[in-house]
């Protein structure tokens, strides 16, 4: 579907927004942009007030009993059958991969499976859920798109490339070792800070060599890690979430 203007709110296009911990603590504008983008697409966005975390920190740290408690709470908070849209490839992956592994031999598995099947990362939902293949507006920038490791094996990167590449004024630039991890890895960066920082610094070298105006990602944890390292080095880079670029393109085109 080619999108040229705002769609009317469609009660049948109801979605639930999982805003994630990083939106809550650091990236509130990414959550705001996600809502604006989804509403532009005619979605009726609901925000379950009881939501907390996807359970990934405990899962990655090996505390599976604690992670199961968080996942069970999430299942209750996002009750229903409408799509759950997540502006984070990492949190989305936890819900449709990690959670399934946790409950593989437990009676809760059917409920987790149902939840996993209706959970979408934002870019994937726009392109493959709603069928939107081009994005209107304008955004004059050279963009380096970082692929988060948790989106491997999912359509999220291709969806983000599809949307960004269709925006008038956007030039997508490639950079070396684009498939390599940024070094954050959630609790990995806490357990192995020196290795994590070295990986991030190497990633930044390749990104800077491409001379982008903005580093864009669908995962805020990667943005936080790389942006923080760049700031510490005294060579800050501008970062934006995919949702922010889509929202700003609409604003620049007078569509919001």
C-alpha positions as CSV (number, residue, x, y, z in Angstrom):
1,X,0.0,0.0,0.0
2,X,1.3,3.5,-0.9
3,X,0.5,6.1,1.7
4,X,-0.1,9.7,0.6
5,X,-2.2,11.0,3.6
6,X,-3.5,10.4,7.0
7,X,-5.9,7.5,7.2
8,X,-9.1,7.7,9.2
9,X,-9.1,5.9,12.6
10,X,-10.3,2.4,12.0
11,X,-11.8,0.6,15.0
12,X,-10.9,-2.7,13.5
13,X,-7.3,-1.6,13.4
14,X,-6.8,-1.6,17.1
15,X,-3.3,-2.2,18.5
16,X,-1.7,-2.3,21.9
17,X,1.6,-0.4,22.4
18,X,4.3,-2.0,24.5
19,X,6.4,1.1,25.2
20,X,9.4,-0.8,26.8
21,X,11.6,0.2,29.8
22,X,13.9,2.3,27.7
23,X,11.1,4.4,26.4
24,X,9.9,4.9,29.9
25,X,13.3,5.9,31.3
26,X,15.1,7.6,28.4
27,X,13.3,7.7,25.1
28,X,9.8,9.0,25.7
29,X,9.8,10.8,22.4
30,X,10.3,7.4,20.6
31,X,7.2,6.2,22.2
32,X,5.3,9.4,21.3
33,X,6.5,9.1,17.7
34,X,5.4,5.5,17.6
35,X,1.9,6.6,18.6
36,X,1.8,9.4,16.1
37,X,3.0,7.1,13.3
38,X,0.4,4.4,14.1
39,X,-2.4,6.9,14.4
40,X,-1.4,8.4,11.0
41,X,-1.9,4.9,9.7
42,X,-5.4,4.8,11.1
43,X,-4.6,2.6,14.1
44,X,-6.4,3.0,17.4
45,X,-3.6,2.8,19.9
46,X,-4.2,1.4,23.3
47,X,-1.6,1.7,26.1
48,X,-2.1,-1.0,28.8
49,X,-1.3,0.9,32.0
50,X,-0.2,-2.2,33.9
51,X,2.7,-3.0,31.5
52,X,6.2,-3.1,33.0
53,X,9.1,-5.1,31.3
54,X,9.3,-7.8,28.7
55,X,11.4,-9.9,31.1
56,X,14.5,-9.9,29.0
57,X,17.0,-8.6,31.6
58,X,16.3,-11.5,34.0
59,X,16.2,-13.9,31.1
60,X,19.6,-12.8,29.8
61,X,21.0,-12.9,33.3
62,X,19.9,-16.5,33.8
63,X,17.2,-15.8,36.4
64,X,14.5,-17.6,34.6
65,X,12.1,-17.9,37.5
66,X,12.0,-14.2,37.9
67,X,11.7,-13.7,34.1
68,X,8.7,-16.1,34.0
69,X,7.0,-13.9,36.6
70,X,7.5,-10.8,34.4
71,X,6.3,-12.6,31.3
72,X,3.2,-13.8,33.1
73,X,2.5,-10.3,34.2
74,X,2.9,-9.1,30.6
75,X,0.5,-11.7,29.3
76,X,-2.1,-10.4,31.8
77,X,-1.4,-6.7,31.0
78,X,-1.8,-7.3,27.2
79,X,-4.9,-9.5,27.4
80,X,-6.9,-9.7,24.2
81,X,-6.3,-10.7,20.6
82,X,-5.2,-7.4,18.9
83,X,-1.6,-6.9,17.7
84,X,1.0,-5.8,20.2
85,X,3.4,-3.3,18.6
86,X,6.8,-2.8,20.1
87,X,9.3,0.0,19.1
88,X,12.2,-2.3,19.9
89,X,13.5,-5.3,18.0
90,X,15.1,-6.6,21.2
91,X,11.9,-6.5,23.4
92,X,9.8,-7.9,20.5
93,X,12.3,-10.7,20.0
94,X,12.0,-11.6,23.7
95,X,8.3,-11.8,23.4
96,X,8.2,-14.0,20.3
97,X,11.3,-16.1,20.8
98,X,12.7,-15.9,24.4
99,X,9.3,-16.2,26.1
100,X,8.5,-19.4,24.1
101,X,11.8,-21.0,25.2
102,X,11.0,-20.2,28.9
103,X,7.6,-21.8,28.8
104,X,8.5,-24.7,26.5
105,X,7.5,-27.4,29.1
106,X,5.0,-25.5,31.2
107,X,1.1,-25.3,31.0
108,X,1.3,-21.6,30.2
109,X,2.8,-22.4,26.8
110,X,-0.4,-22.0,24.7
111,X,-1.0,-18.5,26.2
112,X,2.6,-17.5,25.5
113,X,2.4,-18.9,21.9
114,X,-0.8,-16.8,21.2
115,X,0.9,-13.7,22.6
116,X,4.0,-14.3,20.6
117,X,2.1,-14.7,17.3
118,X,0.4,-11.3,17.7
119,X,3.6,-9.4,18.8
120,X,5.2,-7.2,16.1
121,X,8.3,-5.0,16.0
122,X,7.2,-1.5,14.7
123,X,8.8,-1.5,11.2
124,X,7.7,-5.1,10.6
125,X,4.2,-4.3,11.6
126,X,4.0,-1.3,9.2
127,X,5.3,-3.1,6.2
128,X,4.2,-6.7,6.7
129,X,1.3,-6.2,9.0
130,X,-0.4,-3.2,7.4
131,X,1.1,-3.5,3.9
132,X,2.6,0.0,3.8
133,X,5.5,-0.1,1.4
134,X,6.3,3.6,0.9
135,X,6.4,6.5,3.3
136,X,5.3,10.1,2.5
137,X,6.8,13.4,3.6
138,X,10.4,14.5,3.4
139,X,13.6,13.9,5.4
140,X,16.8,15.3,4.0
141,X,19.5,13.2,5.6
142,X,22.2,10.6,5.0
143,X,21.1,7.8,7.2
144,X,23.2,4.9,8.5
145,X,20.8,2.1,9.6
146,X,22.1,0.0,12.4
147,X,20.8,-3.6,12.6
148,X,20.2,-4.8,16.1
149,X,21.3,-8.4,16.7
150,X,17.9,-9.4,18.1
151,X,16.3,-8.7,14.7
152,X,18.3,-11.4,13.0
153,X,16.0,-13.9,11.4
154,X,13.1,-11.4,11.3
155,X,11.8,-9.1,8.6
156,X,12.6,-6.0,10.7
157,X,15.7,-4.8,8.9
158,X,14.3,-5.2,5.4
159,X,11.1,-3.4,6.6
160,X,13.1,-0.5,8.0
161,X,15.2,-0.3,4.8
162,X,12.0,-0.3,2.7
163,X,10.4,2.5,4.6
164,X,13.5,4.7,5.0
165,X,14.6,4.2,1.4
166,X,11.2,5.3,0.1
167,X,11.2,8.7,1.9
168,X,12.1,11.6,-0.4
169,X,15.4,13.2,0.6
170,X,16.8,10.1,2.4
171,X,20.0,8.5,1.3
172,X,20.8,5.2,3.0
173,X,24.5,4.7,3.5
174,X,26.2,1.4,4.1
175,X,29.1,0.9,6.5
176,X,31.7,-1.8,7.2
177,X,30.9,-4.8,9.3
178,X,27.2,-3.8,9.4
179,X,26.3,-7.3,10.7
180,X,28.5,-7.0,13.8
181,X,27.1,-6.4,17.2
182,X,27.3,-2.9,18.7
183,X,28.5,-4.5,22.0
184,X,25.6,-3.6,24.2
185,X,23.9,-7.0,24.5
186,X,21.8,-5.9,27.6
187,X,23.4,-7.4,30.6
188,X,26.5,-8.3,28.6
189,X,27.6,-4.6,28.7
190,X,27.4,-4.8,32.5
191,X,29.1,-8.1,32.9
192,X,31.8,-7.4,30.3
193,X,32.1,-3.6,30.1
194,X,35.6,-3.5,28.5
195,X,34.7,-5.9,25.7
196,X,31.4,-4.2,25.2
197,X,33.0,-0.8,24.9
198,X,35.6,-2.1,22.5
199,X,33.0,-3.6,20.3
200,X,31.0,-0.4,20.3
201,X,34.1,1.7,19.5
202,X,34.9,-0.5,16.5
203,X,31.3,-0.2,15.3
204,X,31.5,3.6,15.6
205,X,34.7,3.7,13.5
206,X,32.9,2.0,10.6
207,X,29.8,4.2,11.0
208,X,31.8,7.4,11.0
209,X,33.7,6.3,7.9
210,X,30.4,6.4,6.0
211,X,29.8,10.0,7.1
212,X,26.1,9.8,7.9
213,X,24.1,12.7,9.2
214,X,22.1,10.4,11.5
215,X,22.5,6.9,12.9
216,X,19.1,5.2,13.0
217,X,18.0,2.0,14.6
218,X,14.8,0.2,15.6
219,X,16.4,-0.6,18.9
220,X,16.9,2.0,21.6
221,X,19.4,0.0,23.5
222,X,21.8,0.1,20.6
223,X,21.2,3.8,20.2
224,X,21.9,4.4,23.8
225,X,25.1,2.3,23.8
226,X,26.6,3.8,20.6
227,X,25.5,7.3,21.4
228,X,26.9,7.1,24.9
229,X,30.3,5.8,23.7
230,X,30.5,8.6,21.0
231,X,29.7,11.2,23.6
232,X,32.3,9.8,26.0
233,X,34.9,9.9,23.1
234,X,34.1,13.6,22.6
235,X,32.8,12.9,19.1
236,X,29.0,12.7,19.5
237,X,26.8,11.4,16.8
238,X,23.1,12.1,16.2
239,X,20.9,9.1,16.8
240,X,17.2,8.7,16.1
241,X,14.7,5.8,16.4
242,X,13.0,4.6,13.2
243,X,9.7,6.0,14.6
244,X,11.1,9.4,15.1
245,X,12.4,9.6,11.5
246,X,9.0,8.4,10.1
247,X,7.2,11.0,12.3
248,X,9.5,13.8,11.4
249,X,9.2,13.0,7.7
250,X,5.4,13.4,8.0
251,X,5.9,16.8,9.8
252,X,8.4,18.0,7.2
253,X,5.9,17.1,4.5
254,X,3.1,19.0,6.3
255,X,1.2,15.7,7.0
256,X,1.2,16.0,10.8
